[in-house]
Amino acid sequence: MITSGGISRPAAAFADRAKAFIYHLDPATGRLVPLNSRADDVMPPGTEPDRYDLEPW
């Protein structure tokens, strides 16, 4: 789901249990911001490069 608002912690926990992905769309930048842990886990490495162990070839 994509929203222009936020969600509560209980809603985020429910979304994780329901295997849903919830994002906030920032209209100023056009970027998607994950609002639950499941959505955060599938974000590409460019959003948090230090979170991924990307070794050079």
C-alpha positions as CSV (number, residue, x, y, z in Angstrom):
1,M,0.0,0.0,0.0
2,I,1.2,3.5,-0.7
3,T,-0.1,6.4,1.5
4,S,0.5,10.1,1.8
5,G,0.1,9.9,5.6
6,G,1.6,7.8,8.3
7,I,0.5,4.7,10.2
8,S,0.5,3.7,13.9
9,R,2.9,1.1,15.4
10,P,0.0,-1.4,15.8
11,A,-0.9,-0.9,12.2
12,A,2.7,-1.5,11.1
13,A,2.8,-4.7,13.2
14,F,-0.4,-5.9,11.7
15,A,0.9,-5.2,8.2
16,D,4.0,-7.3,9.0
17,R,1.9,-10.2,10.2
18,A,-0.4,-9.8,7.1
19,K,2.7,-9.9,4.9
20,A,1.9,-6.5,3.5
21,F,4.2,-3.7,2.3
22,I,3.3,-0.1,3.3
23,Y,5.1,2.9,2.0
24,H,4.8,6.7,2.4
25,L,5.0,8.7,-0.8
26,D,6.8,11.9,-0.3
27,P,5.2,14.3,-2.8
28,A,8.1,16.8,-2.6
29,T,10.7,14.2,-3.7
30,G,8.7,11.4,-5.2
31,R,10.5,8.9,-2.9
32,L,8.9,6.0,-1.2
33,V,9.7,5.6,2.5
34,P,9.0,2.2,4.1
35,L,6.5,2.4,7.0
36,N,6.8,-1.2,8.3
37,S,9.7,-3.6,8.7
38,R,8.6,-5.9,5.9
39,A,8.6,-2.9,3.4
40,D,12.0,-1.8,4.8
41,D,13.5,-5.2,4.2
42,V,12.9,-5.1,0.4
43,M,14.2,-1.6,-0.2
44,P,17.1,-1.5,-2.7
45,P,20.6,-1.1,-1.3
46,G,20.8,2.6,-2.4
47,T,18.7,3.7,0.5
48,E,20.9,2.3,3.2
49,P,24.2,1.2,1.7
50,D,25.9,0.4,5.0
51,R,23.1,-2.1,5.8
52,Y,24.3,-4.4,3.0
53,D,27.6,-6.1,2.7
54,L,28.5,-5.4,-0.9
55,E,32.0,-6.5,-1.6
56,P,33.8,-5.3,-4.7
57,W,34.6,-7.9,-7.3
